[in-house]
Amino acid sequence: MSLDMNEMIRLVKRAAVDAMQAMKPCNAVFGTVIKAVPLEIQVEQKLTLSAAQLILSRNVTRHEIEVELTPDVWATETESAHNHKITGKRKLTLHNELKAGEKVILLRCEGGQKFIVLDRLGGA
């Protein structure tokens, strides 16, 4: 059996594509948070991911940030006319943990065993 050059090139290209697909490179998938604690996300009708399979970005976790407060924007809350301006750097805690029912976008890592939860979907 002899192959012409075009057929050989086609077979080599097909083998390269098959090898890439077998490695399961990163690709985006969408999911829904089923449970917040412990975290579970459903990405396909029959595939539910546990916390051990998930890598969370800061966008979907509780974390602290440092902000600089300016007196023209920040002041103490008060019911009377008396208040104090707040200035300087302060730490704020962002409560960004995922909640049941939220839609998320994930990246499936090579091999398909780990998923990076990037963010919530807009409007979710």
N, C-alpha and C positions, 0 to 999 in steps of 0.2 A: 504494500500500500504506500503510495507516494503522495505527498501533499505539495500543492503549489505554495508559493511564497505568501500570497494573500490569505490562504487558509491557515497557514502556520501563524501569521501575525494575529489573525482573529482568535485562534486558540490561546495564544499567549496573553492577549488582552483579557479574554474571558477568565483565564486562570488568575490573573492579577485582581480582577473585580471580585471573584469568588473568595480570594484570600482576604481582601479588605473586609468584605461582609462577614466573614467568619470571625474576624477580630472584634467585631461590634464596636466601631469607633464611637465617640460621643455623638449623641444626637438629642434633640429637644423632644420632650414628651410633656403632656399636660395631665394633671391629676386633681383629685379632690381630697381634702383632708377629711378622713373618716372619724378619727379620734385625736384629741389634742394631747392627752396624757394617758398612757404612753402614745407617742405620735404614730399615727398610721395614715398612709396616703394610698388611695386607690388610683392606679394609672391605666389600667385596662379593666375590662369587666371582670376578669378572673384573677388579676394580680394586685395584691395589697402589699405595700412595702412597710416594713417595721422600722422603728427608730435605728436599729443596727445597720440598716441598709442606706440610711439617709445622712448626707452631709449638709448641714444648714448654713446658709449665708447669713450675714448680719441682718439682712433685710427681713428675715423671718424669725429673729430671736430677740429676747430681752437683752439690752445692752446699754451701757452708759456712753454718753458723749460729753465733751467739754465744749461749752459755748461761752462767748463773751457777751456780757450784758451791758447795754448802754442806758444811761439814765433817762433819755428821752423816750424809751420804749418800756422799760421795766420799773415797776414800783410795787411796794407791798400792797396787799389787798386790805381794804378797811371799809367800814360802813360809815365812818365820819370823814370829815375833810382832812384829817390828819393821815399822812402816809410818808413813806421814806423811799427815796430813789435807790435802786439796786444797781451796782456797777461791778465790774470785774469778771473774772472767769469763774464759772460754776459748772458742776457736773449735773447733767440731767439723765434720768433713766427713761429709755424708750421701751414701752411695753409692746413689743412687736411680735409676740409669740403667735403661732398659727392657731386658728380656731376651727372647730368642726364646721364643715360646709364650705370653707374657702377653697377657691380654685387657685392652683399654683402651676408654675412652669418649672420643669426640672431638666437637667442634663443627665442622660444615662452615660456613665463612664465606660471606658473600654472594658469589655468582658460582660457588661450588663449586671454586675453584682452590686454596684454602688450607684446612687443617684444624688446629684447635687441639687438642692432645692434653691433656686435662684431668687424667686420673688412670687408675690401674689399676682394674679392677672388683674388688669385694670377693671374697675367697676365691681370687683369681688369683695 
